[in-house]
Amino acid sequence: MKQILQKMTFVNKLGPKFLRFCMDLTIYAYRGDFEHYTKDIIFKSLESKISQPAFYVLKLAKYNDSIFVVTRGAVTTYDFQTILDMSEIKTEYGTFHSGFYKAAKFVYDKVKPILQDESNKSKQVYFVGHSLGGAVSASLILLFQNKNYKSIVFGAPPVVDLSHSMKYENCIASFVAEHDLIPTLSVPNIAKQLKERIPDSFTPEMLNSKDDQFHKRLINEFNKILDSFDTEGVPAGKEVVASLKNAAPLFIENVIQLIRDKLDKVVRFTPGCVFHITKMNTDSENKQIPLRKKKLSDFKVNATDELDILSSSKSAVADHPPGSYESCLDMLID
């Protein structure tokens, strides 16, 4: 426990109220309206393109002129194309999901001169984001290689190999709400889920089959998982599932490369120090029991233990929108 608490120092010091404020910033970015913080925006880039996410830079007097770089989550077709650029790229900073690395590099190049300006050099810097924005925000920590910078991310997908992610564990606080699909959306995790659901499809005969039967069966099972998700009333829920279905052949091709061709796929886990916040527990009779509020440290988990398989819960998509994270953050004791 002592080791865990040491790795949580910066988050504990900031507290739940600060985390809720960071969550608010991600919501403002989605809306394109920072309300009464609009005057604090010192830079923004809103022309979203492939590998070029929208983001804002704010200097907030209420936090001693700390600088917040807030990257918006996925909204446009270009954003989703960035997410689906899922090949892995090896860099001096680690092995990354290619789309997220390119997006982070875009933000890095724009933000670096601002942070190196004489008036900002001594300021505390926070990279904040949800979903795609979280992936970029966590990646920026590795690109800047400055352990004084911090990142608070919500529902971030896997972005970088585990060893490089852990190197900056004390700089990245990664929050996962309930059974959120996105923090588990990686090729190795999809492969593990499919192996558990249809183990008979992973025989040597099937793996070495010359026809496309194996490929089709995996796509069919992956789509079954997607069809099981509850999307009714979920913001952009149907669009998320539709995008994943369109990308199913690409996901499965990567799964086959991983299993049959034994190609390394090392981007697997949501980054940094991970907090898996749940509001309900299941009792011995499979009934949902509300949990009491807890300290942040009670939600600390090892991603390799709890987030090592694609989430297949019916609420996996419903647990991803910002509103779900707002609700989960209310589980923290102030």
LUMTOR-478625 format. One record per residue (C-alpha): residue in three letters; z, x negated, y. Coordinates in steps of 0.5 Angstrom, whole numbers, padded with zeros to 4 digits, always signed. Each point is the difference from the previous one (the first is absolute). Layout:
residues N
AlaZXY;...
end
This chain:
residues 334
Met+0000+0000+0000;Lys+0002-0006+0005;Gln-0007-0003-0001;Ile-0003+0007+0001;Leu+0004+0001+0007;Gln-0002-0007+0002;Lys-0008+0002-0001;Met+0002+0007+0004;Thr+0003-0003+0006;Phe-0005+0002+0006;Val-0001+0007-0003;Asn+0008+0001+0000;Lys+0001-0003+0007;Leu-0006+0005+0002;Gly+0003+0006-0003;Pro-0003+0007-0002;Lys-0001+0002+0007;Phe-0004-0006+0001;Leu-0004+0002-0006;Arg-0001+0007+0002;Phe-0003-0002+0007;Cys-0005-0005-0004;Met-0002+0006-0004;Asp-0001+0004+0006;Leu-0004-0005+0003;Thr-0005+0000-0006;Ile+0000+0008+0001;Tyr-0002-0001+0007;Ala-0006-0005-0002;Tyr-0003+0005-0004;Arg+0001+0005+0005;Gly-0003-0005+0005;Asp+0005+0002+0005;Phe+0007-0004+0001;Glu+0003+0005+0005;His+0005-0003+0005;Tyr-0002-0007-0003;Thr-0007+0000+0002;Lys+0002-0004+0006;Asp+0002-0005-0004;Ile-0006-0001-0004;Ile-0003-0007+0002;Phe-0006+0000-0004;Lys-0004+0004-0005;Ser-0006+0000-0004;Leu-0002+0007-0002;Glu-0007-0001-0003;Ser+0001+0001-0007;Lys-0005-0004-0004;Ile-0001-0003-0007;Ser+0006-0005-0001;Gln+0002+0002+0007;Pro+0006+0005+0001;Ala+0002+0003+0006;Phe+0006-0003+0003;Tyr+0005+0000+0006;Val+0004-0006+0003;Leu+0007+0002+0004;Lys+0005-0003+0003;Leu+0006+0004+0000;Ala+0006-0001+0006;Lys+0005+0004-0005;Tyr-0001-0005-0005;Asn+0001-0006+0005;Asp-0008-0001+0001;Ser-0001-0001-0007;Ile-0007+0001-0002;Phe-0002+0005-0005;Val-0007+0000-0004;Val-0002+0006-0002;Thr-0006+0001-0005;Arg-0002+0007-0001;Gly-0001+0003-0008;Ala-0006+0002-0003;Val-0004+0006+0004;Thr-0007-0002+0001;Thr-0005-0001-0006;Tyr-0001-0007+0002;Asp+0008-0001-0001;Phe-0001+0003-0007;Gln-0006-0005-0001;Thr+0005-0006+0002;Ile+0005+0003-0005;Leu-0005+0000-0006;Asp-0003-0007+0001;Met+0005-0002-0005;Ser-0003-0007-0003;Glu+0005-0005+0001;Ile+0000-0006+0005;Lys+0003-0007-0001;Thr+0003-0003+0007;Glu+0004-0005+0002;Tyr+0005+0006+0001;Gly+0000+0003-0007;Thr-0005+0004-0004;Phe-0001+0007+0004;His-0003+0006-0001;Ser-0007-0001+0003;Gly+0000+0006+0005;Phe+0007-0001+0002;Tyr-0001-0007+0001;Lys-0006+0001+0005;Ala+0003+0005+0004;Ala+0007-0004+0001;Lys-0005-0006+0002;Phe-0003+0005+0005;Val+0007+0002+0003;Tyr+0002-0007+0000;Asp-0005-0003+0004;Lys+0001+0005+0005;Val+0007+0000+0000;Lys+0001-0008+0000;Pro-0001-0001+0007;Ile+0004+0005+0002;Leu+0006-0003-0004;Gln-0001-0007+0003;Asp+0000+0002+0007;Glu+0005-0003+0004;Ser+0004+0006+0001;Asn+0000+0002-0007;Lys+0001-0006-0004;Ser+0008+0001+0000;Lys-0001+0008-0002;Gln+0002+0003-0006;Val-0006+0002-0004;Tyr+0000+0006-0005;Phe-0007+0002-0004;Val+0001+0008-0001;Gly-0005+0004-0004;His+0000+0006-0006;Ser-0005+0000-0005;Leu-0006-0005+0002;Gly+0004-0001+0006;Gly+0005-0003-0004;Ala-0004-0004-0005;Val-0003-0003+0007;Ser+0007-0001+0003;Ala+0003-0004-0006;Ser-0006-0004-0001;Leu+0001-0002+0007;Ile+0006-0004-0001;Leu-0003-0004-0005;Leu-0006-0002+0005;Phe+0005-0002+0005;Gln+0004-0003-0004;Asn+0006+0001+0005;Lys+0006+0002-0004;Asn+0003+0002+0007;Tyr-0005+0006+0000;Lys+0002+0006-0004;Ser-0004+0006-0003;Ile+0002+0007-0002;Val-0005+0003-0004;Phe+0000+0007-0003;Gly-0004+0002-0006;Ala-0004-0006+0000;Pro-0004-0002-0006;Pro+0000-0006-0004;Val-0003-0006+0005;Val+0001-0007-0003;Asp+0002-0003-0006;Leu+0008+0000-0002;Ser+0002-0007+0001;His-0003+0000+0007;Ser+0003+0006+0002;Met+0007-0002-0003;Lys-0001-0006+0005;Tyr+0001+0005+0006;Glu+0005+0005-0003;Asn+0005-0001+0005;Cys-0006+0001+0005;Ile-0003+0007-0003;Ala+0004+0006-0001;Ser-0004+0005-0004;Phe+0002+0007-0001;Val-0003+0005-0006;Ala+0002+0007+0000;Glu+0001+0004-0006;His-0006-0001-0005;Asp-0005-0002+0006;Leu-0006-0002-0004;Ile-0003-0005+0005;Pro+0005-0005-0001;Thr-0002+0000-0007;Leu-0007+0000+0001;Ser-0003-0007-0003;Val-0004-0002-0006;Pro+0005-0002-0004;Asn+0004+0006+0001;Ile-0005+0005-0002;Ala-0002-0004-0006;Lys+0007+0000-0002;Gln+0000+0008+0001;Leu-0006+0001-0004;Lys+0002-0004-0006;Glu+0007+0004+0000;Arg-0004+0007+0000;Ile-0006-0002-0005;Pro+0002-0006-0004;Asp-0005+0001-0005;Ser-0006-0001+0005;Phe+0002-0007+0001;Thr-0001-0003-0007;Pro-0005-0006-0001;Glu-0005+0005-0003;Met+0000+0004+0007;Leu+0001-0006+0004;Asn-0006-0004-0003;Ser-0004+0007+0000;Lys-0008-0002+0003;Asp+0000+0008+0002;Asp+0003+0003+0006;Gln+0005+0004-0004;Phe+0006-0004+0002;His-0002+0000+0007;Lys-0001+0007+0000;Arg+0007+0002-0004;Leu+0004-0004+0005;Ile-0003+0003+0006;Asn+0001+0007-0003;Glu+0007-0002-0001;Phe+0001-0003+0007;Asn-0003+0007+0003;Lys+0005+0004-0004;Ile+0006-0004+0003;Leu-0003+0002+0007;Asp-0001+0007-0002;Ser+0007+0001-0002;Phe+0002-0002+0007;Asp+0003+0006+0005;Thr-0004+0000+0006;Glu+0001+0007+0003;Gly+0002-0001+0007;Val+0001-0007+0000;Pro-0003-0004+0006;Ala-0007-0003-0002;Gly+0002+0001-0008;Lys-0006+0003-0002;Glu-0004-0005+0004;Val+0004-0006-0003;Val-0001+0003-0007;Ala-0008+0001+0001;Ser+0000-0008+0003;Leu+0003-0002-0006;Lys-0004+0004-0005;Asn-0007-0003+0003;Ala+0003-0007-0001;Ala+0002+0001-0007;Pro-0006-0004-0003;Leu+0002-0006+0005;Phe+0008+0001-0002;Ile-0002+0000-0008;Glu-0005-0005+0001;Asn+0005-0005+0002;Val+0005+0003-0005;Ile-0005-0002-0005;Gln-0001-0007+0003;Leu+0007-0001-0001;Ile+0001+0002-0007;Arg-0007-0002-0003;Asp-0002-0005+0004;Lys+0007-0003+0001;Leu-0001-0001+0007;Asp+0006-0001+0004;Lys+0002+0005+0005;Val+0007-0002+0003;Val+0000+0005+0006;Arg+0005+0005-0003;Phe+0006+0002+0004;Thr+0002+0003+0006;Pro+0002-0006+0005;Gly+0007-0003+0002;Cys+0007+0002-0001;Val-0001+0007-0003;Phe+0004+0006+0001;His-0001+0006-0004;Ile+0003+0006+0003;Thr+0001+0006-0004;Lys+0003+0007+0002;Met+0000+0003-0007;Asn+0003-0002-0007;Thr-0002+0003-0007;Asp+0006+0001-0004;Ser+0001+0001-0008;Glu-0003+0007+0000;Asn-0006-0003+0004;Lys+0002+0004+0006;Gln-0001-0003+0007;Ile+0007-0001+0004;Pro+0000-0002+0007;Leu+0003-0007+0002;Arg+0005-0001+0005;Lys-0001-0005+0006;Lys+0000-0007-0002;Lys+0000-0007+0004;Leu-0006-0004+0000;Ser+0002-0005-0005;Asp+0001+0005-0005;Phe-0008+0002+0000;Lys-0002-0008-0001;Val-0004-0001-0006;Asn-0004-0005-0004;Ala-0008+0003+0001;Thr-0001-0004-0007;Asp+0005+0005-0003;Glu-0001+0007+0003;Leu-0007-0001+0003;Asp-0004-0003-0005;Ile-0004+0006-0003;Leu-0005+0005+0004;Ser+0004+0006+0002;Ser-0002+0006-0003;Ser+0005+0005+0002;Lys-0002+0007+0003;Ser+0003-0002+0007;Ala-0004-0007+0000;Val-0004+0002+0006;Ala+0004+0005+0003;Asp+0005-0006+0000;His-0004-0004+0004;Pro-0001+0003+0007;Pro+0004-0002+0006;Gly+0004+0006+0000;Ser+0003-0002-0007;Tyr+0002-0006+0002;Glu+0004+0003+0006;Ser+0004+0004-0005;Cys+0001-0006-0004;Leu+0003-0004+0006;Asp+0005+0006+0001;Met+0003-0002-0007;Leu+0003-0006+0004;Ile+0007-0001+0002;Asp+0000-0002+0008;
end
